[in-house]
Amino acid sequence: MAPAQEQDKNADFFKVTHTSEQYDYAISEGIKLFTRMGFGNVSIDDIVSASGLNRYAIYSAFGAKSDFFKACVRRYCATQIENLEKLTNDPSITPREAVRRNLYAAAEEMSASQAGCLVCENFTDMRQYTPDLGEYCQNFYLTKEAILTNLFSKAKQSGLIPADVEPNHAASAFMIFKFGLSNEVKRNSDLELLNKRIDAFVSAMFRD
């Protein structure tokens, strides 16, 4: 094949278009990959294999590996906040049930992937390779804590948690438990067992 023909062939190959659904899928798979393996252990080949996108599509849409990682972290954090707000803003769901459902959903996701929290699992690498994500994730935690504090404030006003428990401390306790859950799932990912521990935590937090 002549050089010009070879060049045209390569150009056609790199013109492969990908839909937004494919990019969404790539990010979803990237979240699982980085959570399970950690940023430092993930290669571009791993991303190609997991996402179904070729190298050119990844570099064109996201940039370097660190840029793809940033897209995954932002999607993960935004989804976490959105799901939590849906639960806590639904007037038909009690604070106790909102906490239980959020933790059940987290346990199911962690059990399926046999990995914990994307941010927790990559915090050290994040500080080294993508320091600008540090502030973003800090805001993520603060936003999450504020939503939970508001939820526990409502619970306290309704007498659902003890009067001597401060809502912000209850919110912190929730986040500490969820962090522990993300570590526990790596030791034992049995969903039934995880849910029993969640039930015990919820029962300890709320009055009947």
Contacts in CASP RR format, 6 or more apart in sequence:
PFRMAT RR
TARGET T0000
AUTHOR 0000-0000-0000
METHOD contacts of the structure
MODEL  1
MAPAQEQDKNADFFKVTHTSEQYDYAISEGIKLFTRMGFGNVSIDDIVSA
SGLNRYAIYSAFGAKSDFFKACVRRYCATQIENLEKLTNDPSITPREAVR
RNLYAAAEEMSASQAGCLVCENFTDMRQYTPDLGEYCQNFYLTKEAILTN
LFSKAKQSGLIPADVEPNHAASAFMIFKFGLSNEVKRNSDLELLNKRIDA
FVSAMFRD
1 9 0 8 1.000
14 56 0 8 1.000
16 54 0 8 1.000
16 56 0 8 1.000
16 57 0 8 1.000
18 53 0 8 1.000
18 57 0 8 1.000
18 61 0 8 1.000
22 52 0 8 1.000
22 53 0 8 1.000
23 53 0 8 1.000
23 61 0 8 1.000
25 51 0 8 1.000
25 52 0 8 1.000
26 47 0 8 1.000
26 50 0 8 1.000
26 51 0 8 1.000
26 52 0 8 1.000
26 53 0 8 1.000
26 58 0 8 1.000
26 61 0 8 1.000
27 71 0 8 1.000
27 72 0 8 1.000
27 75 0 8 1.000
28 75 0 8 1.000
29 50 0 8 1.000
29 51 0 8 1.000
29 52 0 8 1.000
30 47 0 8 1.000
30 50 0 8 1.000
30 51 0 8 1.000
30 68 0 8 1.000
30 72 0 8 1.000
31 72 0 8 1.000
31 75 0 8 1.000
31 76 0 8 1.000
31 118 0 8 1.000
32 50 0 8 1.000
32 113 0 8 1.000
32 115 0 8 1.000
33 42 0 8 1.000
33 46 0 8 1.000
33 47 0 8 1.000
33 50 0 8 1.000
34 42 0 8 1.000
34 69 0 8 1.000
34 72 0 8 1.000
34 118 0 8 1.000
34 121 0 8 1.000
34 122 0 8 1.000
35 113 0 8 1.000
35 115 0 8 1.000
35 116 0 8 1.000
35 117 0 8 1.000
35 118 0 8 1.000
35 121 0 8 1.000
35 122 0 8 1.000
36 113 0 8 1.000
36 114 0 8 1.000
36 115 0 8 1.000
37 46 0 8 1.000
38 121 0 8 1.000
38 122 0 8 1.000
38 125 0 8 1.000
39 65 0 8 1.000
39 66 0 8 1.000
39 69 0 8 1.000
39 122 0 8 1.000
39 125 0 8 1.000
39 126 0 8 1.000
39 129 0 8 1.000
39 130 0 8 1.000
40 125 0 8 1.000
40 129 0 8 1.000
42 65 0 8 1.000
42 69 0 8 1.000
43 65 0 8 1.000
44 55 0 8 1.000
44 58 0 8 1.000
44 65 0 8 1.000
47 53 0 8 1.000
47 58 0 8 1.000
47 65 0 8 1.000
47 68 0 8 1.000
48 54 0 8 1.000
48 55 0 8 1.000
48 58 0 8 1.000
51 58 0 8 1.000
53 61 0 8 1.000
58 68 0 8 1.000
62 68 0 8 1.000
62 71 0 8 1.000
66 129 0 8 1.000
66 130 0 8 1.000
69 122 0 8 1.000
69 129 0 8 1.000
69 130 0 8 1.000
70 130 0 8 1.000
70 132 0 8 1.000
70 133 0 8 1.000
72 118 0 8 1.000
73 118 0 8 1.000
73 119 0 8 1.000
73 122 0 8 1.000
73 126 0 8 1.000
73 130 0 8 1.000
73 133 0 8 1.000
73 136 0 8 1.000
73 137 0 8 1.000
74 136 0 8 1.000
76 118 0 8 1.000
76 119 0 8 1.000
77 119 0 8 1.000
77 136 0 8 1.000
77 137 0 8 1.000
77 140 0 8 1.000
80 140 0 8 1.000
80 144 0 8 1.000
81 140 0 8 1.000
81 143 0 8 1.000
81 144 0 8 1.000
81 147 0 8 1.000
83 102 0 8 1.000
83 105 0 8 1.000
84 102 0 8 1.000
84 144 0 8 1.000
84 147 0 8 1.000
84 148 0 8 1.000
85 147 0 8 1.000
87 93 0 8 1.000
87 98 0 8 1.000
87 101 0 8 1.000
87 102 0 8 1.000
88 95 0 8 1.000
88 98 0 8 1.000
88 147 0 8 1.000
88 148 0 8 1.000
88 150 0 8 1.000
88 151 0 8 1.000
90 98 0 8 1.000
93 101 0 8 1.000
94 160 0 8 1.000
95 151 0 8 1.000
95 152 0 8 1.000
95 154 0 8 1.000
95 155 0 8 1.000
95 158 0 8 1.000
95 160 0 8 1.000
95 206 0 8 1.000
96 155 0 8 1.000
96 160 0 8 1.000
96 202 0 8 1.000
96 205 0 8 1.000
96 206 0 8 1.000
98 151 0 8 1.000
99 151 0 8 1.000
99 174 0 8 1.000
99 202 0 8 1.000
99 205 0 8 1.000
99 206 0 8 1.000
100 198 0 8 1.000
100 199 0 8 1.000
100 202 0 8 1.000
103 177 0 8 1.000
103 178 0 8 1.000
103 181 0 8 1.000
103 198 0 8 1.000
103 201 0 8 1.000
103 202 0 8 1.000
104 195 0 8 1.000
104 198 0 8 1.000
106 178 0 8 1.000
106 181 0 8 1.000
106 182 0 8 1.000
107 181 0 8 1.000
107 185 0 8 1.000
107 191 0 8 1.000
107 194 0 8 1.000
107 195 0 8 1.000
107 198 0 8 1.000
108 191 0 8 1.000
110 116 0 8 1.000
110 117 0 8 1.000
110 181 0 8 1.000
110 182 0 8 1.000
110 185 0 8 1.000
110 189 0 8 1.000
110 194 0 8 1.000
111 185 0 8 1.000
111 189 0 8 1.000
111 190 0 8 1.000
111 191 0 8 1.000
111 194 0 8 1.000
114 185 0 8 1.000
114 186 0 8 1.000
114 189 0 8 1.000
115 121 0 8 1.000
115 185 0 8 1.000
115 186 0 8 1.000
116 181 0 8 1.000
116 182 0 8 1.000
116 183 0 8 1.000
116 185 0 8 1.000
116 186 0 8 1.000
117 178 0 8 1.000
117 179 0 8 1.000
117 182 0 8 1.000
119 126 0 8 1.000
119 137 0 8 1.000
119 140 0 8 1.000
120 179 0 8 1.000
120 182 0 8 1.000
121 182 0 8 1.000
123 137 0 8 1.000
126 133 0 8 1.000
126 134 0 8 1.000
126 137 0 8 1.000
127 134 0 8 1.000
141 175 0 8 1.000
144 175 0 8 1.000
145 168 0 8 1.000
145 171 0 8 1.000
145 172 0 8 1.000
145 175 0 8 1.000
148 170 0 8 1.000
148 171 0 8 1.000
148 174 0 8 1.000
148 175 0 8 1.000
149 167 0 8 1.000
149 168 0 8 1.000
149 170 0 8 1.000
149 171 0 8 1.000
150 167 0 8 1.000
151 167 0 8 1.000
151 171 0 8 1.000
152 161 0 8 1.000
152 165 0 8 1.000
152 167 0 8 1.000
152 168 0 8 1.000
152 170 0 8 1.000
152 171 0 8 1.000
152 174 0 8 1.000
153 167 0 8 1.000
155 161 0 8 1.000
155 167 0 8 1.000
155 170 0 8 1.000
155 206 0 8 1.000
156 163 0 8 1.000
156 165 0 8 1.000
156 167 0 8 1.000
159 207 0 8 1.000
160 206 0 8 1.000
160 207 0 8 1.000
161 170 0 8 1.000
161 205 0 8 1.000
161 206 0 8 1.000
161 207 0 8 1.000
162 207 0 8 1.000
170 205 0 8 1.000
173 205 0 8 1.000
174 205 0 8 1.000
177 201 0 8 1.000
181 194 0 8 1.000
181 197 0 8 1.000
181 198 0 8 1.000
184 194 0 8 1.000
184 197 0 8 1.000
185 194 0 8 1.000
188 194 0 8 1.000
END
